[in-house]
């Protein structure tokens, strides 16, 4: 019980420091790995929140620190916001960076599921109708069909059980019509060929925290100010986390990238050699 009370009494900075000490690493080690200023990391451990840049940047620093010392990033950011529920910390959001990203990803997944359901709801009946019309056109006409009006009427209204089994089978096992391929990039007239590598150049029009992963490894992490630029290259994939989509600009293989989001939005762009042209300006 005493141990539980002591753990509960630990401040947020004490919690971070204890995790770092257990790992046997220094604040400078974390600064080198994350490229976050040493004074900002020391401010975190000393609970001097006013010395941090604030908003999404402060929460991003906490997340990066937690990852380096083996803490759960989501839980650590929640602890940070709960212990310091002030405008300087929660500016722009009351949740963690990952939470903001997660909401955008979940909304995208819901849109995709709705699209699949609508495609199935519209596509399957159309396929069934087309199959029935084809079968009706190919069905041999009997003498009764040619001479008897009542027989002709029964042909149109015959029960489903009288139709060939292949008709209902084709309707029930059909799949939604595939989505059309991506539109060609403006000015080329054709879709671009798959590149051998992905080369990205990023810049900022104002303060913007970013992290660039190349083939799974962090290549750059830090804050860009207006006019700052960074470049990187990947063989197969890039993952770019942007703290302020409105301030962020980039090119892929020399071509301008499309706008990722609105000012203040936190966005994760996952780019690979297959989908890279979808991230370009149209």
PyMOL commands that set and color helices and strands:
alter all, ss='L'
color gray80, all
select helices_A, chain A and resi 2-9+12-23+27-34+38-45+49-51+55-69+73-83+87-90+97-138+143-147+149-156+160-162+165-172+245-247+276-279
alter helices_A, ss='H'
color red, helices_A
select strands_A, chain A and resi 198-204+208-214+217-224+229-234+237-242+248-252+255-256+267-272
alter strands_A, ss='S'
color yellow, strands_A
deselect
rebuild
show_as cartoon
